[in-house]
Amino acid sequence: MSPHDDPTPSAGASELTDFTVDLTSQEVLRRAQVMAALGPDWDPVEVLLGEEAAYDLLYSGLDAEQQRLYDDLVVAGVLPARGGGLASA
């Protein structure tokens, strides 16, 4: 038995054991399952366009106070600028 196989460390020993797990196969399986769940009709471009339209609708028709708050958040970098600088555009 080699010293590395000894299950009882000697007193005062502070050696670390190398522990490596290769998750490559699990990641490939996870990605395959996600794509299968999305189905063959999933269109990522259409999804992104839908999200953009939803954000445009969310930030449309703001009153003056809401617009001021939105503009402050854009300046602070919390929200991206939309509609040429006006949320209601």
C-alpha positions, 0 to 999 in steps of 0.5 A, spaced: 500 500 500 502 506 498 502 512 502 497 515 498 492 510 499 493 510 507 485 512 509 488 514 516 492 521 515 498 521 520 497 526 526 498 533 524 498 532 516 495 537 512 495 534 505 489 536 500 486 530 496 486 532 489 478 531 487 476 532 480 470 531 476 469 532 469 462 534 468 462 535 460 458 529 459 453 531 464 453 538 461 452 535 454 446 531 456 443 537 459 444 541 453 441 536 449 435 535 454 434 543 454 433 543 446 429 537 446 424 541 451 424 547 447 422 543 441 423 544 433 419 550 432 423 554 437 426 560 434 431 564 438 430 570 433 423 571 434 423 570 442 428 576 442 424 580 438 418 578 442 422 580 448 424 587 445 417 588 443 415 587 451 420 591 453 417 597 449 410 596 451 413 596 458 416 602 458 411 606 453 406 611 456 410 613 462 407 619 466 412 625 467 415 622 474 415 615 471 419 618 465 424 622 470 425 615 474 426 611 467 431 617 465 435 616 472 435 609 471 438 609 464 443 614 466 445 610 472 446 604 467 441 600 471 436 600 464 438 600 457 436 606 453 430 605 449 426 609 443 431 614 442 432 616 449 425 616 451 421 610 454 415 613 451 417 613 444 
